Amino acid sequence: MAFDRTLFANNSMGAGNSAPGIFSYKGSTNTKAEVIADSFFDDIADRLEVDDLIYSSTSDTTPVLLCVVSISAADVVVTGYPLVA
Protein backbone atom coordinates (compact mmCIF):
# COMPACT_ATOMS: atom_id res chain seq x y z
CA MET A 1 0.00 0.00 0.00
CA ALA A 2 1.20 3.51 -0.76
CA PHE A 3 2.36 6.15 1.70
CA ASP A 4 -0.55 8.04 3.30
CA ARG A 5 0.35 11.63 4.24
CA THR A 6 -2.54 11.82 6.75
CA LEU A 7 -0.87 9.12 8.90
CA PHE A 8 2.43 11.02 9.20
CA ALA A 9 3.12 13.36 12.15
CA ASN A 10 5.93 15.67 13.23
CA ASN A 11 6.78 14.97 16.88
CA SER A 12 9.74 17.36 17.16
CA MET A 13 9.66 19.84 20.03
CA GLY A 14 11.39 22.73 18.32
CA ALA A 15 11.40 23.59 14.67
CA GLY A 16 14.33 25.35 13.09
CA ASN A 17 17.07 24.00 15.35
CA SER A 18 19.95 21.75 14.36
CA ALA A 19 18.64 18.63 16.13
CA PRO A 20 17.30 15.77 14.01
CA GLY A 21 13.54 15.82 13.47
CA ILE A 22 11.46 13.11 15.11
CA PHE A 23 8.41 11.88 13.23
CA SER A 24 5.90 9.06 13.43
CA TYR A 25 3.98 7.14 10.79
CA LYS A 26 0.99 4.92 11.54
CA GLY A 27 1.77 2.26 8.97
CA SER A 28 -0.92 -0.15 10.09
CA THR A 29 -1.78 -0.90 6.43
CA ASN A 30 1.87 -1.14 5.35
CA THR A 31 4.30 -4.00 5.84
CA LYS A 32 7.75 -3.52 7.31
CA ALA A 33 9.25 -4.15 3.86
CA GLU A 34 7.11 -1.37 2.34
CA VAL A 35 8.00 1.19 4.99
CA ILE A 36 11.74 0.46 4.74
CA ALA A 37 11.71 0.48 0.91
CA ASP A 38 13.61 3.14 -0.98
CA SER A 39 11.34 6.03 -2.03
CA PHE A 40 8.41 5.16 0.31
CA PHE A 41 8.62 8.62 1.93
CA ASP A 42 9.28 10.56 -1.31
CA ASP A 43 5.96 12.44 -1.02
CA ILE A 44 7.28 14.29 2.04
CA ALA A 45 10.89 14.83 0.95
CA ASP A 46 10.36 18.56 1.50
CA ARG A 47 9.63 17.94 5.21
CA LEU A 48 12.58 15.66 5.93
CA GLU A 49 16.32 16.14 6.38
CA VAL A 50 19.21 13.69 6.56
CA ASP A 51 19.50 12.17 10.08
CA ASP A 52 15.78 12.66 10.88
CA LEU A 53 14.16 9.73 12.70
CA ILE A 54 10.80 8.15 11.87
CA TYR A 55 9.04 5.69 14.18
CA SER A 56 6.57 3.55 12.24
CA SER A 57 4.08 0.88 13.15
CA THR A 58 3.51 -1.81 10.49
CA SER A 59 0.79 -4.26 9.49
CA ASP A 60 3.03 -7.22 10.34
CA THR A 61 3.26 -5.98 13.95
CA THR A 62 6.96 -5.14 13.82
CA PRO A 63 7.48 -1.46 14.63
CA VAL A 64 10.51 0.10 12.97
CA LEU A 65 12.81 3.03 13.68
CA LEU A 66 13.97 4.62 10.44
CA CYS A 67 16.82 7.02 9.87
CA VAL A 68 16.86 9.24 6.78
CA VAL A 69 20.26 8.62 5.19
CA SER A 70 19.90 10.64 1.98
CA ILE A 71 17.55 12.89 0.04
CA SER A 72 18.34 13.55 -3.59
CA ALA A 73 15.92 15.14 -6.07
CA ALA A 74 12.95 14.17 -3.85
CA ASP A 75 14.21 10.58 -3.50
CA VAL A 76 14.22 9.69 0.20
CA VAL A 77 16.41 6.80 1.32
CA VAL A 78 16.04 5.40 4.85
CA THR A 79 17.72 2.72 6.90
CA GLY A 80 15.34 0.74 9.10
CA TYR A 81 15.83 -0.97 12.42
CA PRO A 82 13.13 -3.36 13.72
CA LEU A 83 12.14 -2.67 17.30
CA VAL A 84 11.61 -5.78 19.38
CA ALA A 85 10.80 -6.15 23.03
C-alpha positions as CSV (number, residue, x, y, z in Angstrom):
1,M,0.0,0.0,0.0
2,A,1.2,3.5,-0.8
3,F,2.4,6.1,1.7
4,D,-0.5,8.0,3.3
5,R,0.3,11.6,4.2
6,T,-2.5,11.8,6.7
7,L,-0.9,9.1,8.9
8,F,2.4,11.0,9.2
9,A,3.1,13.4,12.1
10,N,5.9,15.7,13.2
11,N,6.8,15.0,16.9
12,S,9.7,17.4,17.2
13,M,9.7,19.8,20.0
14,G,11.4,22.7,18.3
15,A,11.4,23.6,14.7
16,G,14.3,25.3,13.1
17,N,17.1,24.0,15.4
18,S,19.9,21.8,14.4
19,A,18.6,18.6,16.1
20,P,17.3,15.8,14.0
21,G,13.5,15.8,13.5
22,I,11.5,13.1,15.1
23,F,8.4,11.9,13.2
24,S,5.9,9.1,13.4
25,Y,4.0,7.1,10.8
26,K,1.0,4.9,11.5
27,G,1.8,2.3,9.0
28,S,-0.9,-0.2,10.1
29,T,-1.8,-0.9,6.4
30,N,1.9,-1.1,5.4
31,T,4.3,-4.0,5.8
32,K,7.7,-3.5,7.3
33,A,9.2,-4.1,3.9
34,E,7.1,-1.4,2.3
35,V,8.0,1.2,5.0
36,I,11.7,0.5,4.7
37,A,11.7,0.5,0.9
38,D,13.6,3.1,-1.0
39,S,11.3,6.0,-2.0
40,F,8.4,5.2,0.3
41,F,8.6,8.6,1.9
42,D,9.3,10.6,-1.3
43,D,6.0,12.4,-1.0
44,I,7.3,14.3,2.0
45,A,10.9,14.8,1.0
46,D,10.4,18.6,1.5
47,R,9.6,17.9,5.2
48,L,12.6,15.7,5.9
49,E,16.3,16.1,6.4
50,V,19.2,13.7,6.6
51,D,19.5,12.2,10.1
52,D,15.8,12.7,10.9
53,L,14.2,9.7,12.7
54,I,10.8,8.2,11.9
55,Y,9.0,5.7,14.2
56,S,6.6,3.5,12.2
57,S,4.1,0.9,13.2
58,T,3.5,-1.8,10.5
59,S,0.8,-4.3,9.5
60,D,3.0,-7.2,10.3
61,T,3.3,-6.0,13.9
62,T,7.0,-5.1,13.8
63,P,7.5,-1.5,14.6
64,V,10.5,0.1,13.0
65,L,12.8,3.0,13.7
66,L,14.0,4.6,10.4
67,C,16.8,7.0,9.9
68,V,16.9,9.2,6.8
69,V,20.3,8.6,5.2
70,S,19.9,10.6,2.0
71,I,17.6,12.9,0.0
72,S,18.3,13.5,-3.6
73,A,15.9,15.1,-6.1
74,A,12.9,14.2,-3.9
75,D,14.2,10.6,-3.5
76,V,14.2,9.7,0.2
77,V,16.4,6.8,1.3
78,V,16.0,5.4,4.8
79,T,17.7,2.7,6.9
80,G,15.3,0.7,9.1
81,Y,15.8,-1.0,12.4
82,P,13.1,-3.4,13.7
83,L,12.1,-2.7,17.3
84,V,11.6,-5.8,19.4
85,A,10.8,-6.1,23.0
